[in-house]
Amino acid sequence: MRFADSPAEVAEFLEKLHATKQDKGAEALWNTEYGGELVPWQFDDSSRYAVYAYSVANDQDTGGGTVTIDQAAGDPVVYLYAEGGG
C-alpha cells in the first residue's frame, strides 16, 4: 500500500503500529521481487527514507511488516508492506 498524509498523521500511524525505527537503509530491505511477485517500489537513496518494522501479535492474517517513509516529499509518502502471518 502507498499513501501520503501529514507528518502528524504519519507519526500517529507509526505509533498505533508500535513500529520501531530500523538501522538498515530502505534499499537493503526491498528487492524488485518478493515471494515471486514484483514489488513496484525501488528505494535507491537511503538518506531520504526512514524505515520502520512492526509486528502484529495473535493475528493470523498478518505477522507484521515494513513501513518505509519518503521524508523528502511535501507530505510524507508512506509505503506499507504487510507480510503474511501463520
Secondary structure, DSSP 8 states (H G I E B T S, - for coil): -EEE--HHHHHHHHHHHT-EE-SS-HHHH--SEETTEE-------GGGEEEEEEE-TT-SSEEEEEEEEETTSSS-EEEEEEEE--
